[in-house]
């Protein structure tokens, strides 16, 4: 789905126009334009890192264009946000965030409190930890190496990692930095949905993304190794690249 198609998908469940939106893990706010075209009342962006120069450019653009949307940004840990300080939101949105939350339960509890009743939360996330390239790193050399983060012992994995590092890996949102900081939730598909249900969210719509490269390895001995090493998982856990989901707070 294109970014704009994702926004139309959200709009089907709750009108974006005149809504108050929280974008978590907003990064450089590169995708704010896809929301601004729907004329929301307010967009608040949150990120663990500071992209101040980019955020300022977005605010300047909104002011210069005379758009009706108020835009603001905060550098903060999502799990530590205080709902009393920033209020309730009609829509919470995130792309490529949940797979990097080491304590996703705490994050989801905070987001549940930030969402108004009958509000919706949209999220897309992946690759999931148990899928091919789940560490955002393995498989960059050969397709058969895509499960190295699961199959190699710690020493062999570190050797693989250091052998295949690139300069760009240490930028804020690249594989090397995620590995150095261990920024992975390491959940299976089932565990994501169990958390949503446990915390009170109601699932409204789900799209499941399967990894073509993972599926091409399905009949190989390597795949049999995965099944043997992780008997508590299903075959699909090694194939599902990610989820796109819309949740509601009842």
SULFEN-V120585 format. One record per residue. RES is the residue in one letter. PHI is phi in whole degrees, -180 to 180 (* if undefined). D_FIRST is the distance of its C-alpha to the first C-alpha in Angstrom with 1 decimal. Layout:
BEGIN
res->RES phi->PHI d_first->D_FIRST
res->RES phi->PHI d_first->D_FIRST
END
This chain:
BEGIN
res->X phi->* d_first->0.0
res->X phi->-71 d_first->3.8
res->X phi->-59 d_first->6.5
res->X phi->-66 d_first->8.0
res->X phi->-63 d_first->5.8
res->X phi->-64 d_first->6.3
res->X phi->-69 d_first->9.8
res->X phi->-64 d_first->10.4
res->X phi->-62 d_first->9.7
res->X phi->-63 d_first->12.3
res->X phi->-61 d_first->14.5
res->X phi->-66 d_first->14.9
res->X phi->-99 d_first->16.8
res->X phi->-156 d_first->18.6
res->X phi->-61 d_first->19.1
res->X phi->-75 d_first->18.2
res->X phi->-58 d_first->21.1
res->X phi->67 d_first->24.2
res->X phi->-92 d_first->22.6
res->X phi->-106 d_first->23.4
res->X phi->-117 d_first->20.5
res->X phi->-112 d_first->20.8
res->X phi->-107 d_first->18.4
res->X phi->-96 d_first->19.5
res->X phi->62 d_first->19.3
res->X phi->-71 d_first->18.5
res->X phi->57 d_first->19.8
res->X phi->-81 d_first->20.5
res->X phi->66 d_first->18.6
res->X phi->-61 d_first->16.5
res->X phi->-103 d_first->13.7
res->X phi->-62 d_first->16.4
res->X phi->-59 d_first->16.2
res->X phi->-69 d_first->13.0
res->X phi->-90 d_first->15.2
res->X phi->-59 d_first->18.4
res->X phi->-66 d_first->17.6
res->X phi->-90 d_first->17.8
res->X phi->60 d_first->21.2
res->X phi->-70 d_first->21.4
res->X phi->-72 d_first->25.0
res->X phi->-156 d_first->24.4
res->X phi->-127 d_first->22.0
res->X phi->-113 d_first->23.5
res->X phi->-104 d_first->22.1
res->X phi->-126 d_first->23.4
res->X phi->-148 d_first->23.4
res->X phi->-67 d_first->25.9
res->X phi->-109 d_first->26.5
res->X phi->-97 d_first->27.8
res->X phi->-114 d_first->25.9
res->X phi->-52 d_first->28.5
res->X phi->-63 d_first->28.6
res->X phi->-68 d_first->24.9
res->X phi->-61 d_first->25.2
res->X phi->-63 d_first->28.2
res->X phi->-63 d_first->26.6
res->X phi->-64 d_first->23.9
res->X phi->-64 d_first->26.7
res->X phi->-65 d_first->28.8
res->X phi->-63 d_first->26.1
res->X phi->-61 d_first->25.7
res->X phi->-66 d_first->29.5
res->X phi->-65 d_first->30.1
res->X phi->-80 d_first->27.6
res->X phi->67 d_first->29.3
res->X phi->-74 d_first->26.2
res->X phi->-81 d_first->27.0
res->X phi->-94 d_first->25.0
res->X phi->-84 d_first->26.9
res->X phi->-125 d_first->25.2
res->X phi->-144 d_first->26.7
res->X phi->-136 d_first->26.1
res->X phi->-142 d_first->27.8
res->X phi->-91 d_first->28.3
res->X phi->-164 d_first->28.7
res->X phi->-82 d_first->28.1
res->X phi->-56 d_first->25.8
res->X phi->-65 d_first->28.1
res->X phi->-105 d_first->31.1
res->X phi->-66 d_first->29.9
res->X phi->-103 d_first->32.5
res->X phi->-55 d_first->31.1
res->X phi->-67 d_first->34.4
res->X phi->-84 d_first->33.9
res->X phi->-121 d_first->30.5
res->X phi->80 d_first->30.5
res->X phi->-101 d_first->28.0
res->X phi->-128 d_first->24.4
res->X phi->-78 d_first->22.6
res->X phi->-134 d_first->19.2
res->X phi->-116 d_first->18.5
res->X phi->-131 d_first->15.3
res->X phi->-153 d_first->14.6
res->X phi->-127 d_first->12.2
res->X phi->58 d_first->14.0
res->X phi->-120 d_first->17.2
res->X phi->-58 d_first->18.3
res->X phi->-69 d_first->18.7
res->X phi->-109 d_first->21.2
res->X phi->-95 d_first->23.3
res->X phi->-65 d_first->26.6
res->X phi->-122 d_first->27.7
res->X phi->-64 d_first->24.6
res->X phi->-59 d_first->26.9
res->X phi->-64 d_first->28.6
res->X phi->-62 d_first->25.3
res->X phi->-66 d_first->24.2
res->X phi->-62 d_first->27.7
res->X phi->-64 d_first->27.6
res->X phi->-65 d_first->24.2
res->X phi->-60 d_first->25.6
res->X phi->-71 d_first->28.6
res->X phi->-82 d_first->26.7
res->X phi->-94 d_first->24.7
res->X phi->-74 d_first->26.7
res->X phi->-62 d_first->27.5
res->X phi->67 d_first->24.8
res->X phi->-78 d_first->22.4
res->X phi->-122 d_first->18.9
res->X phi->-120 d_first->17.3
res->X phi->-103 d_first->13.5
res->X phi->-149 d_first->12.8
res->X phi->-125 d_first->10.5
res->X phi->-157 d_first->12.9
res->X phi->152 d_first->13.9
res->X phi->-72 d_first->15.5
res->X phi->-69 d_first->17.8
res->X phi->-57 d_first->21.5
res->X phi->-89 d_first->22.6
res->X phi->-90 d_first->19.9
res->X phi->-56 d_first->20.4
res->X phi->66 d_first->20.4
res->X phi->-63 d_first->20.4
res->X phi->-94 d_first->22.6
res->X phi->62 d_first->20.3
res->X phi->-143 d_first->23.3
res->X phi->-60 d_first->24.6
res->X phi->94 d_first->23.9
res->X phi->-72 d_first->23.9
res->X phi->-98 d_first->27.0
res->X phi->-138 d_first->26.8
res->X phi->-58 d_first->24.4
res->X phi->-69 d_first->27.3
res->X phi->-92 d_first->27.4
res->X phi->-68 d_first->24.0
res->X phi->-110 d_first->25.7
res->X phi->-58 d_first->28.5
res->X phi->-66 d_first->27.8
res->X phi->-101 d_first->28.6
res->X phi->-100 d_first->31.4
res->X phi->-80 d_first->33.4
res->X phi->-72 d_first->36.2
res->X phi->-53 d_first->36.0
res->X phi->-68 d_first->38.3
res->X phi->-63 d_first->36.6
res->X phi->-66 d_first->33.2
res->X phi->-64 d_first->34.6
res->X phi->-64 d_first->36.1
res->X phi->-61 d_first->32.8
res->X phi->-60 d_first->31.1
res->X phi->-69 d_first->33.8
res->X phi->-70 d_first->34.1
res->X phi->-111 d_first->30.5
res->X phi->-66 d_first->30.1
res->X phi->-126 d_first->29.1
res->X phi->-57 d_first->30.0
res->X phi->-69 d_first->26.4
res->X phi->-65 d_first->26.1
res->X phi->-99 d_first->28.1
res->X phi->-69 d_first->25.9
res->X phi->-57 d_first->24.6
res->X phi->-122 d_first->21.2
res->X phi->-124 d_first->21.9
res->X phi->-54 d_first->22.9
res->X phi->-61 d_first->26.6
res->X phi->-67 d_first->26.8
res->X phi->-62 d_first->24.9
res->X phi->-70 d_first->27.4
res->X phi->-58 d_first->30.4
res->X phi->-95 d_first->29.6
res->X phi->53 d_first->28.4
res->X phi->-92 d_first->25.3
res->X phi->-142 d_first->23.7
res->X phi->-78 d_first->23.7
res->X phi->58 d_first->24.4
res->X phi->-108 d_first->23.4
res->X phi->-85 d_first->22.4
res->X phi->-55 d_first->19.9
res->X phi->-58 d_first->22.8
res->X phi->-68 d_first->24.2
res->X phi->-60 d_first->21.1
res->X phi->-69 d_first->21.4
res->X phi->-63 d_first->25.1
res->X phi->-64 d_first->25.0
res->X phi->-57 d_first->22.9
res->X phi->-67 d_first->25.4
res->X phi->-60 d_first->28.3
res->X phi->-90 d_first->27.6
res->X phi->104 d_first->27.2
res->X phi->-73 d_first->23.5
res->X phi->-110 d_first->22.5
res->X phi->-76 d_first->19.2
res->X phi->-100 d_first->17.6
res->X phi->-160 d_first->14.3
res->X phi->-139 d_first->12.8
res->X phi->-122 d_first->10.0
res->X phi->-106 d_first->11.6
res->X phi->-105 d_first->10.5
res->X phi->-95 d_first->13.5
res->X phi->-90 d_first->14.8
res->X phi->-64 d_first->16.2
res->X phi->-65 d_first->18.9
res->X phi->-62 d_first->20.1
res->X phi->-65 d_first->20.4
res->X phi->-69 d_first->22.5
res->X phi->-96 d_first->24.9
res->X phi->-60 d_first->25.4
res->X phi->-96 d_first->28.7
res->X phi->-95 d_first->30.2
res->X phi->-59 d_first->32.9
res->X phi->-59 d_first->30.6
res->X phi->-68 d_first->28.5
res->X phi->-65 d_first->31.8
res->X phi->-62 d_first->32.7
res->X phi->-61 d_first->29.6
res->X phi->-63 d_first->30.5
res->X phi->-69 d_first->34.1
res->X phi->-76 d_first->33.5
res->X phi->-125 d_first->31.2
res->X phi->-66 d_first->32.6
res->X phi->-80 d_first->31.2
res->X phi->-100 d_first->27.6
res->X phi->-97 d_first->26.0
res->X phi->-57 d_first->24.8
res->X phi->-62 d_first->21.2
res->X phi->-62 d_first->21.6
res->X phi->-89 d_first->21.9
res->X phi->-112 d_first->18.9
res->X phi->-78 d_first->16.2
res->X phi->-76 d_first->14.2
res->X phi->-172 d_first->12.6
res->X phi->-123 d_first->11.8
res->X phi->-120 d_first->9.6
res->X phi->-142 d_first->12.4
res->X phi->-123 d_first->14.2
res->X phi->-115 d_first->17.9
res->X phi->-123 d_first->20.8
res->X phi->-94 d_first->24.2
res->X phi->-62 d_first->26.7
END
